[in-house]
Amino acid sequence: MRIQAALSRAETAGRKCATRLALGPNPTLLRQHQALKNSVSTSLAELDRLIEGLEG
């Protein structure tokens, strides 16, 4: 539940950042957007490893 809620929040925030970026380049928002994408990717990779460990 918490993972799904966090993923949903991250996706929503990512969409907001992408919309703002479309209005014009903003280096601060671009860095925040990239950091968010990296954080979500890292978290999902860790989750995959945990699930594989439970399955194996």
C-alpha positions as a LaTeX table, in Angstrom:
\begin{tabular}{lrrr}
\hline
Residue & $x$ (\AA) & $y$ (\AA) & $z$ (\AA) \\
\hline
Met1 & 0.00 & 0.00 & 0.00 \\
Arg2 & 2.66 & 2.53 & 0.99 \\
Ile3 & 4.75 & 1.69 & $-2.06$ \\
Gln4 & 1.79 & 2.14 & $-4.40$ \\
Ala5 & 0.87 & 5.45 & $-2.75$ \\
Ala6 & 4.46 & 6.68 & $-3.00$ \\
Leu7 & 4.66 & 5.66 & $-6.65$ \\
Ser8 & 1.41 & 7.45 & $-7.40$ \\
Arg9 & 2.65 & 10.61 & $-5.67$ \\
Ala10 & 5.96 & 10.45 & $-7.54$ \\
Glu11 & 4.20 & 10.04 & $-10.89$ \\
Thr12 & 1.91 & 12.98 & $-10.13$ \\
Ala13 & 4.86 & 15.16 & $-9.16$ \\
Gly14 & 6.71 & 14.09 & $-12.30$ \\
Arg15 & 3.77 & 15.10 & $-14.48$ \\
Lys16 & 3.60 & 18.49 & $-12.75$ \\
Cys17 & 7.31 & 19.06 & $-13.32$ \\
Ala18 & 7.03 & 18.01 & $-16.97$ \\
Thr19 & 4.16 & 20.46 & $-17.47$ \\
Arg20 & 6.15 & 23.28 & $-15.93$ \\
Leu21 & 9.18 & 22.42 & $-18.04$ \\
Ala22 & 7.03 & 22.67 & $-21.17$ \\
Leu23 & 6.36 & 26.32 & $-20.31$ \\
Gly24 & 10.04 & 27.14 & $-20.56$ \\
Pro25 & 13.40 & 25.95 & $-19.34$ \\
Asn26 & 13.90 & 26.30 & $-15.62$ \\
Pro27 & 17.19 & 24.79 & $-14.43$ \\
Thr28 & 15.97 & 24.31 & $-10.85$ \\
Leu29 & 12.85 & 22.44 & $-11.91$ \\
Leu30 & 14.84 & 20.40 & $-14.40$ \\
Arg31 & 17.22 & 19.27 & $-11.64$ \\
Gln32 & 14.29 & 18.46 & $-9.34$ \\
His33 & 12.54 & 16.52 & $-12.10$ \\
Gln34 & 15.68 & 14.52 & $-12.87$ \\
Ala35 & 16.28 & 13.82 & $-9.18$ \\
Leu36 & 12.70 & 12.58 & $-8.84$ \\
Lys37 & 13.05 & 10.29 & $-11.85$ \\
Asn38 & 16.30 & 8.91 & $-10.48$ \\
Ser39 & 14.80 & 8.37 & $-7.04$ \\
Val40 & 11.77 & 6.53 & $-8.43$ \\
Ser41 & 13.96 & 4.38 & $-10.68$ \\
Thr42 & 16.25 & 3.49 & $-7.78$ \\
Ser43 & 13.32 & 2.66 & $-5.51$ \\
Leu44 & 11.70 & 0.44 & $-8.13$ \\
Ala45 & 14.98 & $-1.37$ & $-8.75$ \\
Glu46 & 15.35 & $-1.98$ & $-5.01$ \\
Leu47 & 11.78 & $-3.24$ & $-4.86$ \\
Asp48 & 12.47 & $-5.62$ & $-7.74$ \\
Arg49 & 15.50 & $-7.00$ & $-5.90$ \\
Leu50 & 13.48 & $-7.49$ & $-2.72$ \\
Ile51 & 10.72 & $-9.30$ & $-4.59$ \\
Glu52 & 13.24 & $-11.51$ & $-6.38$ \\
Gly53 & 14.79 & $-12.35$ & $-3.02$ \\
Leu54 & 11.42 & $-13.37$ & $-1.64$ \\
Glu55 & 10.65 & $-15.45$ & $-4.72$ \\
Gly56 & 14.03 & $-17.16$ & $-4.81$ \\
\hline
\end{tabular}
